[in-house]
Protein backbone atom coordinates (compact mmCIF):
# COMPACT_ATOMS: atom_id res chain seq x y z
CA UNK A 1 0.00 0.00 0.00
CA UNK A 2 1.30 3.48 -0.87
CA UNK A 3 0.34 6.71 0.80
CA UNK A 4 1.42 10.32 0.78
CA UNK A 5 1.46 12.19 4.07
CA UNK A 6 1.53 15.91 4.65
CA UNK A 7 4.40 17.29 6.73
CA UNK A 8 2.99 17.60 10.24
CA UNK A 9 3.61 16.45 13.82
CA UNK A 10 0.75 13.92 13.46
CA UNK A 11 2.33 12.46 10.30
CA UNK A 12 5.70 12.10 12.02
CA UNK A 13 4.05 10.42 15.02
CA UNK A 14 2.15 8.03 12.72
CA UNK A 15 5.34 7.18 10.81
CA UNK A 16 7.04 6.33 14.10
CA UNK A 17 4.47 3.52 14.53
CA UNK A 18 5.45 1.84 11.24
CA UNK A 19 5.76 -0.98 10.49
CA UNK A 20 2.45 -1.66 12.18
CA UNK A 21 0.73 -5.00 12.72
CA UNK A 22 -3.01 -4.87 13.39
CA UNK A 23 -5.32 -7.61 14.61
CA UNK A 24 -8.18 -7.45 12.11
CA UNK A 25 -11.74 -8.73 12.51
CA UNK A 26 -13.92 -9.78 9.58
CA UNK A 27 -17.18 -7.91 9.06
CA UNK A 28 -19.74 -9.28 6.63
CA UNK A 29 -16.97 -11.38 5.00
CA UNK A 30 -16.01 -8.42 2.74
CA UNK A 31 -14.60 -5.85 5.15
CA UNK A 32 -12.02 -5.93 7.90
CA UNK A 33 -11.56 -3.61 10.86
CA UNK A 34 -9.22 -3.38 13.80
CA UNK A 35 -8.06 -1.02 16.53
CA UNK A 36 -5.34 1.53 15.78
CA UNK A 37 -2.96 2.81 18.44
CA UNK A 38 -4.01 6.23 19.67
CA UNK A 39 -2.03 9.26 18.51
CA UNK A 40 -1.36 12.16 20.83
CA UNK A 41 -4.17 14.74 20.68
CA UNK A 42 -1.46 17.42 20.90
CA UNK A 43 -0.41 16.59 17.33
CA UNK A 44 -3.89 16.87 15.82
CA UNK A 45 -4.07 20.65 15.39
CA UNK A 46 -4.60 21.82 11.81
CA UNK A 47 -5.77 18.44 10.47
CA UNK A 48 -8.87 18.58 8.29
CA UNK A 49 -11.00 15.46 7.83
CA UNK A 50 -11.64 14.21 4.31
CA UNK A 51 -8.52 15.62 2.69
C-alpha positions as a Markdown table, in Angstrom:
| # | Residue | x | y | z |
|---|---|---|---|---|
| 1 | Unk | 0.0 | 0.0 | 0.0 |
| 2 | Unk | 1.3 | 3.5 | -0.9 |
| 3 | Unk | 0.3 | 6.7 | 0.8 |
| 4 | Unk | 1.4 | 10.3 | 0.8 |
| 5 | Unk | 1.5 | 12.2 | 4.1 |
| 6 | Unk | 1.5 | 15.9 | 4.7 |
| 7 | Unk | 4.4 | 17.3 | 6.7 |
| 8 | Unk | 3.0 | 17.6 | 10.2 |
| 9 | Unk | 3.6 | 16.5 | 13.8 |
| 10 | Unk | 0.7 | 13.9 | 13.5 |
| 11 | Unk | 2.3 | 12.5 | 10.3 |
| 12 | Unk | 5.7 | 12.1 | 12.0 |
| 13 | Unk | 4.0 | 10.4 | 15.0 |
| 14 | Unk | 2.1 | 8.0 | 12.7 |
| 15 | Unk | 5.3 | 7.2 | 10.8 |
| 16 | Unk | 7.0 | 6.3 | 14.1 |
| 17 | Unk | 4.5 | 3.5 | 14.5 |
| 18 | Unk | 5.5 | 1.8 | 11.2 |
| 19 | Unk | 5.8 | -1.0 | 10.5 |
| 20 | Unk | 2.5 | -1.7 | 12.2 |
| 21 | Unk | 0.7 | -5.0 | 12.7 |
| 22 | Unk | -3.0 | -4.9 | 13.4 |
| 23 | Unk | -5.3 | -7.6 | 14.6 |
| 24 | Unk | -8.2 | -7.5 | 12.1 |
| 25 | Unk | -11.7 | -8.7 | 12.5 |
| 26 | Unk | -13.9 | -9.8 | 9.6 |
| 27 | Unk | -17.2 | -7.9 | 9.1 |
| 28 | Unk | -19.7 | -9.3 | 6.6 |
| 29 | Unk | -17.0 | -11.4 | 5.0 |
| 30 | Unk | -16.0 | -8.4 | 2.7 |
| 31 | Unk | -14.6 | -5.9 | 5.1 |
| 32 | Unk | -12.0 | -5.9 | 7.9 |
| 33 | Unk | -11.6 | -3.6 | 10.9 |
| 34 | Unk | -9.2 | -3.4 | 13.8 |
| 35 | Unk | -8.1 | -1.0 | 16.5 |
| 36 | Unk | -5.3 | 1.5 | 15.8 |
| 37 | Unk | -3.0 | 2.8 | 18.4 |
| 38 | Unk | -4.0 | 6.2 | 19.7 |
| 39 | Unk | -2.0 | 9.3 | 18.5 |
| 40 | Unk | -1.4 | 12.2 | 20.8 |
| 41 | Unk | -4.2 | 14.7 | 20.7 |
| 42 | Unk | -1.5 | 17.4 | 20.9 |
| 43 | Unk | -0.4 | 16.6 | 17.3 |
| 44 | Unk | -3.9 | 16.9 | 15.8 |
| 45 | Unk | -4.1 | 20.7 | 15.4 |
| 46 | Unk | -4.6 | 21.8 | 11.8 |
| 47 | Unk | -5.8 | 18.4 | 10.5 |
| 48 | Unk | -8.9 | 18.6 | 8.3 |
| 49 | Unk | -11.0 | 15.5 | 7.8 |
| 50 | Unk | -11.6 | 14.2 | 4.3 |
| 51 | Unk | -8.5 | 15.6 | 2.7 |
